[in-house]
Structure formats: C-alpha cells, structure tokens
C-alpha cells in the first residue's frame, strides 16, 4: 500500500514539472509574439524616417518574416531608421 502512495507522489511531482515547463514556454511565446508585433510596427514607422529605400525594405521584410530578430537588424544597421537632422533657427 505504501508503494502506491510513493508512486502517486512521484507522479504529482512530475506533473508539476510539466506545468512549470508549460508556463515557461507560454511566457516565452508571449514575449516573442509581442516583440514581433512591436518590430512590425517599428518597421512601418521607419518608412517615414530618413534612410535608403533598400534598408527600409529589408527592415520591413526582416520584421515580417523573422519577428523579434528585426531588433538585431535595427541595432546593428546605423543608417537604418534615422531621423532627419534637427534644423536650428537663427
């Protein structure tokens, strides 16, 4: 009888591990989805800013196809998505 309860205890601990893993993947998926949506919106905003059309198109395609990896492109391409220079009034 005691073996039955020990086996039951092991199965409860295993199911807790699975639910913890599920929560981890759920949170990771939500972060991935939100970062992908933010990347797509940022790539659309960058069409209105200064930069070459090729860089803008590549940025849009990276955001649309690879989601969060867009931020790597955004960080390492210094000519992409730059603002117009500020004009001083004299």
RARA-V764708 format. One record per pair of residues at least 12 apart in sequence whose ideal C-beta (glycine too) atoms are under 7 Angstrom apart, sorted by the first residue. I is the first residue (numbers start at 1). J is the second residue. Records with the same first field share a line. If there is no record, write none. Layout:
BEGIN
I=J, J
END
This chain:
BEGIN
32=67, 68
35=67, 68
36=67, 68
39=63, 67, 68, 70, 71
40=63, 64
43=59, 60, 63, 70
46=59, 80, 81
49=81, 82, 83
50=82, 83, 84
51=79, 80, 81, 82
52=79
55=77, 79, 80
59=73, 80, 81
END
